[in-house]
């Protein structure tokens, strides 16, 4: 039986852990819609997310934008706002919040060690772990291709979403609220990196872990790179005696190698 629609109709679509409200326009279909104008997370979904992150937004459009990946925006005819600008802002807020905390908490650490500590805490792998603990991937709006290829659990997407949420909280509630969120989510990571014998370099940790094994050779290789020159995403793999131990991504070759080493280290701690 065919169903003919003469005007806008509200459809309720069930997605992973959420309900999405879509305004269907006859002749356009459900693929072409704007989050800012026609789609929003349900109040139940937002309440669930607020409970997880420990912050309730006054402006729900900010958190909706923070959860919208560029792939979703690009596939939407109306070009719904994506989270890249909030990610840009959140990156700076995150860096300042962590910098202030480690500066005040560890007064004896020299500048170089403070920099290494901060780098480990705000790394892609560290942010992605926090995002997984919050089940953040289930709240993201992704394009069809990203969903099919596992984007909800991809480190780079999860880390970017974390930074976008930090930026959104900063705009909605100010720096102190954003800092509270950052420290609530990352204080244990800060302590872990500090207590780990002063080592914040995953490549160094992996080297020291394996150097006791005679004949162990560790090699790093960039196996993929994509994106424009100003926004490259690299994928690296680390191998030991020809066996791949970890694969990681990053916005530089160095970061990708560090994340690959971090992935390899995780196998030894499970």
C-alpha positions, 0 to 999 in steps of 0.5 A, spaced: 500 500 500 502 506 498 502 512 502 502 519 499 504 525 504 501 532 502 505 536 507 510 536 513 509 529 517 513 528 524 517 521 524 520 518 530 526 514 528 529 509 533 537 509 533 542 506 537 540 509 544 536 514 542 530 517 538 530 522 533 525 527 531 525 528 523 520 533 519 519 529 513 518 534 507 514 531 501 518 531 495 525 531 499 525 525 503 528 523 510 535 524 507 535 532 507 534 535 513 537 540 518 538 538 525 538 546 527 532 547 523 528 540 523 531 535 527 533 535 535 535 530 540 529 528 544 529 530 551 530 523 554 536 523 550 539 529 552 537 528 560 541 521 559 547 525 556 547 530 561 547 525 566 553 522 563 557 528 562 554 531 569 552 538 566 545 540 563 546 545 557 541 551 557 542 552 550 541 545 547 543 547 540 550 547 542 550 540 545 547 538 538 552 541 534 557 538 538 555 531 537 554 532 529 560 530 525 562 533 518 560 527 515 553 528 517 553 535 515 556 534 508 550 529 507 545 533 509 542 538 503 541 543 508 548 543 511 547 542 518 552 545 522 558 540 524 562 540 530 569 542 527 568 549 530 567 547 537 572 542 536 577 548 535 575 552 541 574 546 545 582 544 544 584 550 547 579 550 553 582 543 554 589 545 554 588 551 558 584 547 563 589 541 564 595 546 564 593 550 569 591 544 573 598 540 572 602 547 574 598 548 580 598 541 582 606 539 581 610 545 583 616 542 582 615 539 575 620 543 570 616 546 564 619 540 559 615 535 564 609 539 564 609 539 557 610 532 556 604 530 562 599 535 558 601 532 551 599 525 554 593 527 558 590 531 552 592 526 546 587 522 542 587 516 545 586 519 552 580 523 550 577 517 546 578 512 552 574 518 556 569 518 550 568 510 550 567 511 558 561 516 557 558 511 551 559 518 547 559 514 540 552 512 541 550 519 541 553 522 535 550 524 528 554 521 523 554 520 515 552 513 512 559 512 510 562 513 517 556 509 520 558 503 516 565 503 517 565 504 524 565 511 526 562 511 532 568 507 535 573 511 531 579 514 536 579 520 532 571 522 531 571 520 539 576 525 541 574 530 536 567 530 539 570 530 546 573 537 544 567 539 541 563 538 548 568 542 552 567 548 547 560 547 547 560 547 555 565 553 555 560 557 551 554 555 555 557 556 562 563 559 562 571 557 563 569 554 570 564 549 568 568 547 562 574 546 567 570 542 572 568 537 566 575 536 564 578 535 570 572 530 572 573 526 566 581 527 566 583 527 573 585 520 573 588 520 567 593 526 569 594 522 575 596 515 571 601 519 567 604 522 573 605 516 577 607 512 571 615 513 573 615 520 569 614 516 563 609 520 558 611 518 552 608 511 549 614 510 544 619 510 550 614 506 554 613 500 549 621 500 548 623 499 555 617 494 556 620 490 550 628 491 551 629 486 556 627 481 550 633 479 546 633 480 539 626 484 539 626 490 534 620 495 534 619 498 527 613 504 526 610 505 519 605 510 516 600 506 513 595 511 510 594 518 510 588 522 508 585 529 508 587 536 505 594 538 507 592 543 512 588 537 515 591 531 514 590 524 518 595 519 519 595 512 520 601 508 523 602 501 525 608 499 530 611 492 529 615 487 533 619 482 529 614 483 523 608 482 528 603 488 528 602 490 535 598 496 534 595 501 530 593 508 531 591 515 528 593 522 529 593 529 526 601 528 525 605 522 523 608 523 530 602 523 534 599 517 530 606 513 532 605 515 539 597 512 539 600 506 535 604 505 541 599 506 546 594 501 543 600 496 543 601 498 551 594 496 552 595 489 550 600 488 555 595 491 561 589 487 559 
